[in-house]
Amino acid sequence: MPIRKRVDRRRAEALPAWRMVFQSGHDYFEDLADIGVPVDAYGRPDRAEAEAAWRQFGDLFLAECEDDFEPWALSEFGPPSGRHRRA
C-alpha cells in the first residue's frame, strides 16, 4: 500500500488564495486580500511576490491540479522546485 503524503497545513491554508493567480496570472476573486497580498488595478500581485509564492506553494498546486492546460505560473516561472515537470 502506498504511503500517503503529509500536507503542511500552514502551506495548504495560503494555497487557495494563490490558486487563481497560479492558473491565470490574475486574482479575479480578490482572495489575496484575505492574506494581505496587495494587487494592482488589474488583480495582479507583484511579480517577485508571485514567484516567491510559486516556489513555496507550486508543488502543492501541481499535485492537486486537474486541468489539462499549462498554468500561468508554470509557463512564467518554470517548475517550482525543479523536480516536477508537466507534459
Secondary structure as GFF3:
##gff-version 3
##sequence-region A 1 87
A	DSSP	alpha_helix	9	24	.	.	.	ID=ss1
A	DSSP	three_ten_helix	32	35	.	.	.	ID=ss2
A	DSSP	alpha_helix	47	64	.	.	.	ID=ss3
A	DSSP	alpha_helix	72	77	.	.	.	ID=ss4
###
